[in-house]
Amino acid sequence: MAVTQDDISRMQTALFIESGWRSPSASRFWVLLVLATVIATAGVIADSTATVIGAMIVAPLMTPILGITLATAIGDRVHLLRSIGLVVTGVVVVVAIAFIIGSVGFHTDDYATNTQVAGRISPRLIDLLAALATGTVGAFALVRRDISDTLPGVAIAISLVPPLAVVGVLLQVGRFGDAAQAMLLFLTNVAAIIATGTIVLTRYKVRDIARAEGLVQGGLGWRTKLTVGLLVVAVTIPLAVGTLLVAYDQFLQRQATPLAQEWAGKNGWQVTTVQVVNRQVVVTALGPPPEIDPESLRRALNDEGFIFNDLVIRLIVGGTRTCPAFQATCYAPTVTQ
């Protein structure tokens, strides 16, 4: 299916957001972005997958990101800079709103046991692979109007606002390293969209058609291609490191699980889950009163070489206990609301 001038005009209309806060495309973008951020942050704090998926569908951040790709392809410097500015400003707005909501949200353990957070703070190479595939589908659906009905699925698969919401709430509770990992996941998705969008638009000869119609002065030179390639490499390196660290977390989890089960069994309790995320051991246990002694597990882990790992014990009856690395004592985090 060949791309025509009408297709290029359609893509420009869909992706290039007008300047001015009161313009229809700009007001739509910002209203949807703010609402998607509120939904995503609420879903993260409540640990609700359904709510987070709803935010993915509403979120409009993919529009200016694809706008960067199209503007680069047809050499439209004005819309390129405007799209970049929208993405950067949008990121700041999302993180700020999530930070503010997180400051009034209810959390007892700094999201240590939150599955929405845990799933976005350990990005791996497989995440880049999934993002590349999803970005390809998104760009393909953009070019081919006959398959545009796949875009809602793309919006769900290419997670943009939820990782930024995680960044905001984690910054609010002081988990700066994990916030950086969530930001890396977002940047991975952005790099994938730009890279795959560039490839798809090149495959469909959008630049050549635009030039033939007098719509373009520049195009995809070697510097642009090199920049896109370096963008992908820039996220691949930390993702490769992240993949190795996730494998190490899984190794630590296998080592810590029998120790936690033995500790709980001696007191008539039962371990429901043992997780290791970014070298932090999170143990969830259930049992009858009296409350189990968390320091004894901290000491047992220290004896087995886990002295460098933070420990969080989530007692279904008794609350959460945090046991920092290099210590043998635990404390109950302050509950904020």
N, C-alpha and C positions, 0 to 999 in steps of 0.2 A: 504493500500500500504506500503510494508516494505522498510526500508532504507537499502541500500547496501553500500559496501565499495566504489563503484564508485560514489555514491551520496555524500559521505563524502568528497571524493577527489574533486568532482565538487564544493562543498560548500567552501572548503579550497581555491581552485583556484579563486573563485568569491569574497571571502571576505578578504583573507589575502593579504594585499598590501605589495609588496616587499620593502626592504630597498634600499636606494639610490635614489637620485633625478631623475636619468636618466633611471631608470627601467620603463618598459611600464606601469605597474599598478600604480606606484607612480606618474609618469608624467601625466597620464590620470586623476588621482584623483585631483592633484593640479590645473591643467588647468581648469577642469570642476568646481572646487570649486571657483576659482577666477572669472570665467565668471558668474557662478550662483550668486555670491555675487554682482557683478556689476548689473546684471539684477534685482535682488531682491531689491537692494538699489534704483535703478532708479524707480522701480515700487512703492516702498514705498513713495519716495519723490513726485512722480507724482500722487500718490493716484490711481494707476492703478491696478485693480484686475487681469486683463488678463496678465499683465507683471509679477506680482508676481507668478501667477500660472506657467508661463513659467520657472521661476527660480526654483520652486519646482521640476519640472520634470528633470531639468539639474543637480540639486544639488546631489553630491555623498556622503554626510555625513552619510547616512544610512549604507553604506558599512562597514566602520570600527566599527560602533556601533554594527551591527550584528556580526562583526568579534570578538568583545569582548565576545559576547554570545557563539559563537562556540568555541573560544579558551578556555573559562571557562569550557565548557561541556567536551571537550576532554583533558583538562589538559595541553594545549600548552602554557607554560609560556612566551616563546619568543614572540609569536604572540599576546598574551594577552597584554603584555606591549607595544608592537609596536602599536596595535590598540588603546589603551588608549592614547598613545602619539599623534597619528594622530588626534584623536577627540579633545584633549585639544589644540593642535597647530592649528587645523582647526578653532576652536572657536575664538582663538586670531586673526587669520588672517582675518576671516570674520568681526569681530567687528572693527578691525583696518581699513580695506578697507571701510566699511560703514561710519566710522567716517570721513575718509579723503574725501570721496565723499560728505558727508553731509556738510562739511565745505565749499565746493564750489557750493553746490546745492542752489536752490532758495526756500526760505520759508519765509513767512510773519508773521506767528503766532506760530512758534515753534511747528508745527504739531498739534495744539490744535484741529483742525477740520478735521484732516486726518483720514479717516475711516480705512486705513491699519494699522495705529498706534493704534487707539482706539480698534480695534479688537484683539490686542495682548498684552495689558497692564492690562487686568483684568481677568487673568486665574481663572477658577472655577473647581469644582469637575467634572462637565460634560465634561470638556476638558480632564481630566484624563481618564474618561470612554471612550471617543472617541479615545484617544491615545492607550489605552489598546486593544480596538477592532481592530484598524488599525495595531498595532504592531503584533497582532496575525495573521492577514491576511498576513502581510509581511513575518513573519517567516514560515507560512504555505506554502506560494508560493515559499519560498527558498527551503524547503524540497521537495515539490512536483513540479517537473519540468513540469508536465502536466498543471499546472495553473500559470505558471510564467508570463503569459500575463496580470495578475492583478497588476504587480509591478508598472506600471506608475500611476495607481489609488492610490496605496499605497503612492507613492512619493508625490502626491498632498495632500492626506489626512493627512499624518504625517509631519507637517510643521517643518522644521529644520533650514534652512538658513534664511527665512524671519524674524522670531523672533530675530535672531542675528543681522540682518540688522537694525531692529528697535532699538535694544540695541545701536548700533553704532551711529545712527543719533540722538537718544535721549541724549546720553552722550555728543554729540557735542553741543547741545543746553542747556545743564545743567539740564535736567529732569532726575535726578539720580534715584529717587524713581520709576518712570515709567519704566526706563531702567531695574531696578532690577525685576520688574514684567514680562517684556518680557523675561528676562533670565530665570525666573521661568517657563514660558511656554515651553521654549526650554528644560530645565532639566526635566520637566514633560514628554515630548515626549521621551527623552532619557531613562528615568526610565521605561517607558511603553514598549519600544522596548526590553530592556534588560530583564525585567520581563517576558513578554510574549514569547520572544525568548527562554528563559530558560525552560519555561513550555512546549513549543512545542517540543524542542529538547529532553527533558526528555520523553515526550509522545511517541516519535518515537524511543526511546532507542538508540540515537546516541552514547552516552557514552559507552554502552555495546558493540555495534558493533565495535566501534573504539578500545576498549580494546581487543576484540576477535581477531582483525586483527593486534594487536601489535602496534597500532597507538597512544596509550595513556597510560600514567603512573598515572595520577591523575584523578580527576573527580569532581562531584558535592557533596562535603561533606556538613556537617551541617553548617559549617562556611560560605560556599559560599551561601547556601540557605538563611541563616540568613542575610547575607549582601544584597542579592537581595531584601528580604522582607523589611529590614530597608530602602533601597533606595526608595521603593514605599511609605512607611510610611512617609519618610522625605519630600516628595513632597505633600502627601495627607494633612498634617496638614496645611501648608500655603494655599493650594487650598481651604480647608474648610473655613478658615478665609476669603479668597478672595470671596467665594460664598456669605458669609454673607455681605461683603462690597458691592458687586454688588447689592444685594437686597436693601441695604441702599441707594445706588446711585439711584436706581429706585424709592424709596420713595421720595428722595430729588427732583428728576425730576418731579414727580407728584405735589409736593408742589411749585416748582419754575415756572412751565409752566403758570399757570394763572397770576402770578405776571408779568412775561415777556410779556404776551399778553396784559395785561392792560396797561403796560408801553408803548408798541408800539402803541396801539390803540389811546392813548391820543395824539400822535404826527402824526397820519395818516400813520403809518408804519404797517408792518405785520411781525409777527414772523414766520419763516419757520421751524425752528427746535429748540428744547431745549434738550440738552444732559447733563448728569452728569456722568463724568468719573473720578474715584478716587477722589470723593468729589469736583471736579472742575466743576462749572456750565459753560456751553458753549451755548451761545444764538446766533443764526443767524437770522438777521432781514433784511428786504427789504423795501425801501420806497423812496419817492422823496426828493430832497433838500428842506429845509436846513437839515444838518446832525442832527440826533437825539442826545439827551444828554445822554451819558452813565452813568454819575454820578448819575442821578436820579434813575436808576435801581439798582445801587449799594446800594444806601441809602434805597430803598424799600426792597431789600433783607436783608439788615442789620436789618431793623425793624422787619422782620419776622423770625429772628433767623439764618440767613445765614452768620453771621459775620465771622464764622470760615472757610468759603468756598471761594476759589478764583473764580473770575468771568472773563470770556472771552466773549466779545461781538464782533461778526463778522458782520460788516455792509457790505452788498452787494455793497452799494454805500457809500464809506467813509473809508474802511479799517477795521482793527482790533484794538480793545481797550482791554487792560488788566487791571483788577481792583482787586488788591490783597486783601486778607482777612485782616480784622481789619482796613481797610482804607475806605474813602469815595471818593477817587479820582481815576481816571483812566489815563492811558497813552498809547500812540501808540508805539508798539515794533519797534525796529530798524530793517529795512529790510536789510537782508544780501544776498549776491549773490556770 
